[in-house]
C-alpha cells in the first residue's frame, strides 16, 4: 500500500511539473564552478557537441524558428530517423556578419549579420561528433564546441529583449572590476519551455572570460 501511495505521489508531482513547465531530468552540459564574483558564477565547461542553424528575424521570432529546425533534427529529422534527447539550455549570442558557422562555435543564438542569428542545441554527453546522424535539413549543422570558461548571471522571467539587454549590462558591470575579463560578446541561455510560469523560468546571460 505504501509503495502504491509513493508511486502515485511521484506521478502526480511529475504531472504537476510538466503542467507548469518545470524541468525534470533534462540533461545539461557539465561544468565546474571556478569562482563567484558578486552575483556572478564563473564556470568551466568541457568539450561539447552542438547542432546549430542560422535564421533571420528579430531575436524572439528567430529563436522560435531556429528551435523548430533543431527540434526537427533531434526528433527524427535525420539520416537514421533517430530520436535524440532534448537538453538545456538553448542559447543566443551575437557574432560578426561575415563570420561563418565555425566548428568551434558555442551554443548560442547569435546575430550573423543584421537580424540574422545562429541557434544551437547541445547534444547529450553520450555522443561523439561521429556518432550523431546526419541532419536531413541542410541548414542544420553539427559542430564541436571546445571547453570554455564563462561568467554567468542568472535571472527569471520571460527573457524579453529588454530584460536580456538589461541583464547583459549588469553582467558586464559586475565583471569589470573583478579578476576576470570578457573575451567575447555576451550570450543568453534559455532552459525552460515557453509554457513555464515566468517566475519559475531559468535564464542566464553569460560571457566567455579569461583571467586578467
C-alpha positions as CSV (number, residue, x, y, z in Angstrom):
1,X,0.0,0.0,0.0
2,X,2.8,2.4,0.9
3,X,4.6,1.7,-2.3
4,X,1.5,2.4,-4.3
5,X,1.0,5.7,-2.5
6,X,4.6,6.7,-3.1
7,X,4.3,5.8,-6.8
8,X,1.0,7.8,-7.1
9,X,2.6,10.8,-5.4
10,X,5.6,10.7,-7.8
11,X,3.3,10.5,-10.8
12,X,1.2,13.5,-9.6
13,X,4.4,15.5,-8.9
14,X,5.7,14.7,-12.4
15,X,2.4,15.7,-14.0
16,X,2.3,19.0,-12.0
17,X,5.8,19.8,-13.0
18,X,5.0,19.1,-16.7
19,X,1.9,21.4,-16.5
20,X,3.8,24.4,-15.2
21,X,6.9,23.6,-17.3
22,X,9.4,22.8,-14.5
23,X,12.4,20.9,-15.8
24,X,12.6,17.3,-14.6
25,X,15.6,15.2,-15.6
26,X,16.7,17.4,-18.6
27,X,20.4,16.9,-19.2
28,X,22.7,20.0,-19.1
29,X,26.4,20.3,-20.1
30,X,28.6,19.6,-17.1
31,X,30.7,22.3,-15.6
32,X,32.8,23.2,-12.6
33,X,32.3,26.4,-10.6
34,X,35.7,28.2,-10.7
35,X,34.7,31.2,-8.6
36,X,32.0,33.6,-7.7
37,X,32.1,37.4,-8.1
38,X,29.2,39.3,-6.6
39,X,26.1,37.7,-8.2
40,X,28.2,36.1,-11.0
41,X,29.2,32.5,-11.2
42,X,32.4,31.7,-13.2
43,X,32.0,28.2,-14.8
44,X,34.4,26.0,-16.7
45,X,32.7,23.9,-19.3
46,X,34.3,20.9,-21.0
47,X,34.2,19.9,-24.7
48,X,30.7,19.5,-26.1
49,X,28.8,18.8,-29.3
50,X,26.0,21.1,-30.7
51,X,23.6,21.2,-33.6
52,X,23.1,24.7,-35.0
53,X,21.3,26.7,-37.7
54,X,21.2,30.3,-38.9
55,X,17.9,32.2,-39.1
56,X,16.7,35.7,-39.8
57,X,14.3,38.0,-38.0
58,X,14.0,39.7,-34.6
59,X,15.5,37.8,-31.7
60,X,12.3,36.2,-30.4
61,X,11.0,35.1,-33.8
62,X,14.4,33.9,-34.9
63,X,14.8,31.8,-31.7
64,X,11.4,30.1,-32.3
65,X,12.2,29.3,-35.9
66,X,15.7,28.0,-35.0
67,X,14.3,25.9,-32.2
68,X,11.8,24.3,-34.6
69,X,14.5,23.4,-37.1
70,X,16.7,21.9,-34.4
71,X,13.8,20.1,-32.7
72,X,13.0,18.6,-36.1
73,X,16.6,17.2,-36.2
74,X,16.6,15.6,-32.7
75,X,13.0,14.3,-33.1
76,X,13.9,12.1,-36.1
77,X,14.7,14.6,-39.0
78,X,18.0,12.8,-39.7
79,X,19.5,10.1,-41.8
80,X,18.7,7.3,-39.4
81,X,15.4,8.7,-38.1
82,X,16.9,8.5,-34.6
83,X,15.5,10.4,-31.7
84,X,18.0,12.4,-29.6
85,X,17.1,13.5,-26.0
86,X,16.4,17.2,-25.6
87,X,18.9,19.0,-23.4
88,X,19.2,22.5,-21.9
89,X,20.0,25.3,-22.5
90,X,19.1,26.8,-25.8
91,X,21.4,29.8,-26.2
92,X,21.5,33.1,-28.0
93,X,24.6,35.3,-28.8
94,X,25.9,38.0,-31.2
95,X,28.5,37.3,-33.9
96,X,30.1,39.3,-36.8
97,X,28.1,39.3,-40.0
98,X,31.0,37.9,-42.0
99,X,31.6,35.0,-39.7
100,X,30.7,31.6,-41.0
101,X,29.4,28.8,-38.7
102,X,32.6,27.5,-37.1
103,X,33.3,24.1,-35.9
104,X,34.2,25.6,-32.5
105,X,31.2,28.0,-32.2
106,X,29.4,27.9,-28.8
107,X,25.8,27.0,-28.3
108,X,24.1,30.3,-28.9
109,X,21.6,32.4,-30.8
110,X,23.9,35.0,-32.4
111,X,23.4,37.7,-34.9
112,X,25.2,36.6,-38.0
113,X,24.5,40.0,-39.6
114,X,21.6,42.4,-39.4
115,X,18.7,40.4,-37.9
116,X,20.5,37.1,-38.5
117,X,21.0,34.7,-35.7
118,X,22.7,31.3,-35.0
119,X,20.7,29.0,-32.8
120,X,22.3,25.9,-31.2
121,X,21.3,22.9,-29.1
122,X,23.8,20.9,-27.0
123,X,23.8,17.2,-27.8
124,X,23.7,14.7,-24.9
125,X,27.2,13.9,-23.5
126,X,27.0,10.3,-24.6
127,X,27.5,11.3,-28.2
128,X,30.7,11.9,-30.1
129,X,30.5,14.0,-33.3
130,X,31.0,10.9,-35.4
131,X,28.1,9.1,-33.6
132,X,25.4,11.6,-34.5
133,X,23.2,11.1,-37.5
134,X,23.4,13.5,-40.4
135,X,20.6,16.1,-40.4
136,X,18.1,15.9,-43.2
137,X,17.8,19.7,-43.2
138,X,20.9,21.2,-44.9
139,X,20.6,24.3,-42.8
140,X,21.3,22.3,-39.7
141,X,25.0,21.6,-38.9
142,X,26.8,19.6,-36.2
143,X,29.7,21.3,-34.5
144,X,32.4,20.5,-31.9
145,X,32.4,23.0,-29.1
146,X,35.7,23.3,-27.2
147,X,36.0,23.8,-23.4
148,X,35.3,27.3,-22.4
149,X,35.1,29.5,-19.2
150,X,32.0,31.7,-18.7
151,X,30.9,34.3,-16.2
152,X,27.2,33.7,-15.7
153,X,24.3,35.8,-14.3
154,X,21.0,34.0,-13.7
155,X,17.6,35.6,-13.9
156,X,13.9,34.6,-14.2
157,X,11.0,35.9,-16.3
158,X,10.1,35.6,-19.9
159,X,13.5,36.6,-21.3
160,X,12.3,39.5,-23.4
161,X,14.7,41.6,-25.4
162,X,14.7,44.4,-22.8
163,X,15.3,42.0,-19.9
164,X,18.1,40.3,-21.7
165,X,19.9,43.5,-22.6
166,X,19.5,44.8,-19.0
167,X,21.0,41.7,-17.5
168,X,23.8,41.7,-20.1
169,X,24.6,45.2,-18.9
170,X,24.5,44.1,-15.2
171,X,26.8,41.1,-16.1
172,X,29.4,43.3,-17.8
173,X,29.2,46.0,-15.0
174,X,29.8,43.4,-12.2
175,X,32.5,41.7,-14.2
176,X,34.5,44.9,-15.0
177,X,36.4,45.4,-11.6
178,X,37.0,41.8,-10.9
179,X,39.8,39.3,-11.7
180,X,38.1,38.1,-15.0
181,X,37.8,39.9,-18.3
182,X,35.4,39.3,-21.1
183,X,36.8,37.9,-24.4
184,X,33.6,37.7,-26.5
185,X,30.1,39.2,-26.7
186,X,27.6,38.1,-24.1
187,X,25.2,35.2,-24.9
188,X,21.9,34.3,-23.3
189,X,20.8,30.8,-22.4
190,X,17.2,29.6,-22.0
191,X,16.5,26.5,-20.0
192,X,12.7,26.2,-20.0
193,X,9.8,25.7,-22.5
194,X,7.7,28.7,-23.3
195,X,4.7,27.5,-21.2
196,X,6.8,27.6,-18.0
197,X,5.5,30.1,-15.5
198,X,7.7,33.2,-15.7
199,X,8.8,33.2,-12.0
200,X,9.9,29.6,-12.4
201,X,12.0,30.1,-15.6
202,X,15.7,29.8,-15.5
203,X,17.5,32.2,-17.9
204,X,21.2,33.1,-17.9
205,X,23.3,35.7,-19.6
206,X,26.9,34.6,-19.9
207,X,30.2,35.8,-21.5
208,X,33.4,33.9,-22.2
209,X,36.2,35.1,-19.9
210,X,39.8,34.6,-19.0
211,X,41.9,35.8,-16.0
212,X,43.2,39.3,-16.2
